[in-house]
Amino acid sequence: MLSDGVSLKMRSWLFAPGDSERKMEKAAASAADIAIFDLEDAVAVEEKPQARARVRAFLEAQASGHQRLWVRINPLDGPHALADLAAMMPGRPGGIMLPKARGRADVELLDHYLSALEAAAGIDLGATKVIALVTETAAAMYSTGDYCGAPRLVAMTWGAEDLADSLGASENRNADGSYGFTYQLARSLCLIGAATAGVVPIETIQGDFRDLEGLRLRAEQVRRDGYRGMLAIHPAQVEVINQAFTPRGEELAAAQEIVDLFAANPGVGAIGHKGGMLDRPYLARAQALLALAGR
């Protein structure tokens, strides 16, 4: 749910390179909750002007659905971000993905740029939302808890590949394929930072788009940890992600049972239930799960 009351699902975020109209069409037509047209990593420097033109033309050609069509711009401390924004905003994207965010100040700076560009394009002030990639540099790891109240911010996500480059690491995985400690830490700091800021935490990509079973297991695990969605790099990943981040019937039934139990016993702090004790944190988690399902 966005701060202005507009409902927007955020389970699956599918990237499409901004220099490929065919892939943008596939992403927009997919079941992804949000399609992200990428002007950063997926586009070579010499191709960025052409990619901007393609993405803007694609956005302007859409009669509806702009709310779920987002754009990943280039980092604010580089030479391309302002050109990206100036080209994109007349196309009315639903949101902007901010890569290599260095902290709250970057989101505030982006808000200033977007406000001016919205005014110039006749867009309602504040309509363009933001998701920040918050762990892509070593310095950014120290600011993941600073985003509370950041304007326009509705979600935070993290990245492991650029972080490895920033650290000078040759690998970010353990021998068994799991993320190394530093990258597990980045995932945790993103989750904690998002909870602190009151925004939606989004898990990073799975590079092997053919391993759908591995994707399912990972997505289900991070949802249990508190994540509410995941980035995708291939349309085949979208349905797996959507299912993993949609509570199942038995989960909802169990949560509703807990909510009903406390409702029937107002003012009670702890209640015996099925051989154990339930206290208020159990109620809060049950209510959160029902809210996630729109109940």
C-alpha distance (Angstrom), angle and dihedral (degrees) to the residues before:
residue distance angle dihedral
M1 . . .
L2 3.78 . .
S3 3.77 121.4 .
D4 3.80 92.4 -107.6
G5 3.79 91.4 57.7
V6 3.81 96.4 -102.0
S7 3.79 111.2 138.4
L8 3.80 115.3 -128.8
K9 3.77 125.5 168.7
M10 3.79 113.0 -137.5
R11 3.80 104.9 -176.0
S12 3.81 99.5 112.2
W13 3.82 127.4 29.9
L14 3.81 111.3 -173.3
F15 3.80 120.1 -161.9
A16 3.80 122.0 -144.6
P17 3.82 123.6 179.2
G18 3.77 111.9 -109.2
D19 3.79 92.2 -136.3
S20 3.82 93.6 63.0
E21 3.80 118.1 72.4
R22 3.82 90.2 -175.3
K23 3.81 93.2 56.6
M24 3.80 91.9 44.4
E25 3.79 89.1 53.5
K26 3.81 90.6 50.6
A27 3.79 92.0 49.4
A28 3.79 93.4 47.5
A29 3.81 91.8 48.1
S30 3.81 93.7 46.0
A31 3.79 127.9 97.1
A32 3.81 90.2 -106.2
D33 3.78 113.0 131.1
I34 3.80 88.4 -139.0
A35 3.81 130.4 19.6
I36 3.81 115.1 -154.3
F37 3.79 118.1 -157.4
D38 3.79 105.4 -152.3
L39 3.80 122.9 -139.6
E40 3.81 94.7 163.7
D41 3.82 125.4 57.8
A42 3.80 96.5 4.1
V43 3.82 94.0 57.5
A44 3.81 126.7 66.5
V45 3.80 115.9 -128.3
E46 3.79 94.4 -111.1
E47 3.81 90.7 51.0
K48 3.81 97.5 50.6
P49 3.84 97.0 94.9
Q50 3.81 91.5 52.1
A51 3.81 91.1 45.0
R52 3.80 91.2 53.0
A53 3.79 89.9 53.1
R54 3.82 91.9 48.6
V55 3.79 94.5 48.8
R56 3.80 93.6 46.7
A57 3.80 91.5 48.0
F58 3.80 89.9 48.9
L59 3.80 92.2 50.6
E60 3.79 92.8 46.9
A61 3.80 90.7 50.5
Q62 3.83 92.6 58.6
A63 3.79 113.6 96.9
S64 3.82 92.4 -162.6
G65 3.78 143.9 -10.4
H66 3.80 96.9 71.2
Q67 3.81 90.0 138.5
R68 3.83 90.1 75.5
L69 3.81 96.8 40.1
W70 3.80 109.3 91.4
V71 3.81 134.2 171.1
R72 3.79 130.1 -139.9
I73 3.78 106.6 -144.3
N74 3.79 126.6 -165.9
P75 3.84 120.8 -89.9
L76 3.79 117.2 -70.4
D77 3.81 93.1 -125.7
G78 3.81 92.0 58.0
P79 3.81 133.2 77.4
H80 3.81 99.2 -102.8
A81 3.82 109.1 54.7
L82 3.80 99.3 84.5
A83 3.79 91.9 46.7
D84 3.82 88.5 50.0
L85 3.80 92.6 52.2
A86 3.79 95.4 43.7
A87 3.80 90.0 52.4
M88 3.82 96.4 43.2
M89 3.78 105.7 44.2
P90 3.83 98.0 71.0
G91 3.82 85.0 59.3
R92 3.84 89.9 59.6
P93 3.81 101.7 -131.6
G94 3.78 115.2 -164.2
G95 3.77 92.2 -126.9
I96 3.77 149.3 -14.8
M97 3.79 127.6 -119.3
L98 3.80 108.7 -144.9
P99 3.82 111.2 -153.2
K100 3.80 125.3 -156.2
A101 3.79 92.3 13.3
R102 3.80 109.0 -170.6
G103 3.80 95.3 -161.3
R104 3.78 144.0 -61.9
A105 3.82 92.2 -45.2
D106 3.81 90.0 66.5
V107 3.81 91.3 54.8
E108 3.79 90.1 47.9
L109 3.81 90.9 50.6
L110 3.79 90.5 48.4
D111 3.81 88.9 50.6
H112 3.81 90.2 56.1
Y113 3.80 91.6 50.8
L114 3.81 92.7 46.4
S115 3.80 93.1 47.8
A116 3.80 91.7 55.4
L117 3.80 92.8 44.9
E118 3.82 93.1 46.2
A119 3.79 89.9 52.6
A120 3.80 91.2 49.7
A121 3.81 92.0 48.6
G122 3.82 96.6 44.4
I123 3.81 92.8 -113.0
D124 3.80 120.6 147.3
L125 3.79 109.3 -96.2
G126 3.79 110.7 -100.0
A127 3.81 95.0 12.4
T128 3.81 93.3 120.8
K129 3.81 109.5 80.1
V130 3.81 129.0 -155.6
I131 3.80 138.2 -137.9
A132 3.81 114.7 -169.6
L133 3.81 127.5 -150.1
V134 3.78 98.2 -142.6
T135 3.83 109.8 179.3
E136 3.79 105.9 46.0
T137 3.81 95.7 110.0
A138 3.79 131.3 43.7
A139 3.82 92.9 -118.7
A140 3.81 92.0 50.4
M141 3.81 90.6 62.3
Y142 3.81 88.3 72.3
S143 3.81 94.5 55.3
T144 3.81 102.7 49.0
G145 3.80 90.8 108.8
D146 3.80 95.4 52.2
Y147 3.81 101.3 78.3
C148 3.81 100.5 89.7
G149 3.79 108.7 130.6
A150 3.81 94.0 7.4
P151 3.83 107.4 158.4
R152 3.81 119.0 -104.0
L153 3.83 92.4 -1.5
V154 3.80 112.3 141.2
A155 3.81 101.8 156.2
M156 3.80 143.7 18.2
T157 3.78 129.0 -154.1
W158 3.77 137.0 173.9
G159 3.78 139.7 -135.9
A160 3.79 133.2 -147.3
E161 3.80 104.0 -173.5
D162 3.80 99.6 58.8
L163 3.80 89.4 40.8
A164 3.80 89.9 57.1
D165 3.81 89.2 51.5
S166 3.80 90.8 49.2
L167 3.80 90.7 51.8
G168 3.79 94.8 45.2
A169 3.80 90.1 -119.9
S170 3.79 120.5 158.4
E171 3.82 92.7 -153.4
N172 3.79 137.7 16.1
R173 3.81 97.8 -166.2
N174 3.78 134.6 80.7
A175 3.79 121.7 -127.4
D176 3.82 90.4 -93.6
G177 3.83 92.1 54.7
S178 3.79 96.2 -104.1
Y179 3.79 120.8 126.9
G180 3.80 116.8 -90.1
F181 3.79 120.4 -111.9
T182 3.81 96.7 -91.6
Y183 3.81 91.9 53.4
Q184 3.80 92.8 45.2
L185 3.79 84.7 53.0
A186 3.81 90.3 52.4
R187 3.81 89.7 52.7
S188 3.80 91.0 50.0
L189 3.80 94.0 46.3
C190 3.80 90.7 51.2
L191 3.80 91.0 50.8
I192 3.80 92.7 47.3
G193 3.79 91.9 44.7
A194 3.79 92.5 50.7
A195 3.80 91.3 49.4
T196 3.80 89.7 49.6
A197 3.81 91.3 49.6
G198 3.81 93.3 44.4
V199 3.81 93.3 -123.3
V200 3.80 133.8 122.9
P201 3.84 117.2 -82.7
I202 3.81 113.6 -139.2
E203 3.82 123.8 -164.1
T204 3.80 119.4 -128.9
I205 3.81 125.7 -109.9
Q206 3.78 130.3 -72.6
G207 3.78 105.7 -134.9
D208 3.82 96.8 -157.7
F209 3.80 98.9 73.5
R210 3.81 91.7 179.0
D211 3.83 94.1 63.1
L212 3.79 97.4 80.7
E213 3.80 94.3 157.6
G214 3.79 90.7 53.9
L215 3.78 88.5 47.7
R216 3.80 91.2 52.2
L217 3.80 93.2 50.6
R218 3.79 92.5 47.1
A219 3.79 94.5 46.2
E220 3.80 92.1 49.2
Q221 3.80 90.6 49.4
V222 3.80 95.8 50.5
R223 3.82 90.3 46.5
R224 3.80 88.0 56.4
D225 3.81 87.2 50.8
G226 3.81 91.2 53.9
Y227 3.80 106.2 -90.3
R228 3.80 115.0 135.9
G229 3.80 103.5 -164.1
M230 3.79 145.1 1.2
L231 3.79 140.5 -134.0
A232 3.82 117.7 -114.6
I233 3.78 132.8 -160.2
H234 3.82 99.2 -170.4
P235 3.83 133.2 41.1
A236 3.83 90.1 -124.9
Q237 3.81 89.1 67.8
V238 3.79 95.8 55.5
E239 3.79 101.4 79.2
V240 3.82 91.9 45.4
I241 3.79 90.2 52.7
N242 3.80 93.6 45.3
Q243 3.79 91.4 52.3
A244 3.81 93.9 45.1
F245 3.81 92.4 53.0
T246 3.80 95.0 44.2
P247 3.83 111.0 87.5
R248 3.79 113.4 -119.6
G249 3.79 124.0 -122.1
E250 3.79 95.4 -105.7
E251 3.82 91.0 50.7
L252 3.78 91.3 51.6
A253 3.78 92.2 46.8
A254 3.81 91.6 52.1
A255 3.81 91.5 47.0
Q256 3.80 91.9 48.9
E257 3.80 89.6 50.5
I258 3.81 90.6 55.9
V259 3.81 92.8 46.8
D260 3.80 91.2 48.7
L261 3.80 91.4 47.9
F262 3.80 92.8 55.5
A263 3.81 91.3 42.5
A264 3.80 88.8 56.4
N265 3.81 90.5 51.0
P266 3.83 105.9 43.4
G267 3.77 117.3 -169.8
V268 3.79 94.4 19.7
G269 3.81 115.5 128.9
A270 3.81 98.3 -162.6
I271 3.80 132.4 19.2
G272 3.79 131.4 -167.1
H273 3.80 110.7 -120.3
K274 3.79 131.2 172.0
G275 3.77 94.3 -20.9
G276 3.80 96.1 -44.3
M277 3.77 141.5 73.2
L278 3.79 125.8 -100.6
D279 3.80 119.9 -159.9
R280 3.80 132.6 -179.4
P281 3.83 97.0 -75.7
Y282 3.82 88.0 61.4
L283 3.80 88.9 53.5
A284 3.81 92.1 48.4
R285 3.82 91.5 51.6
A286 3.79 91.8 47.6
Q287 3.80 91.5 50.4
A288 3.82 90.8 48.1
L289 3.80 91.4 52.1
L290 3.81 91.9 50.7
A291 3.80 90.0 47.6
L292 3.82 89.6 51.9
A293 3.81 88.1 56.5
G294 3.80 91.4 47.9
R295 3.77 96.1 -108.1
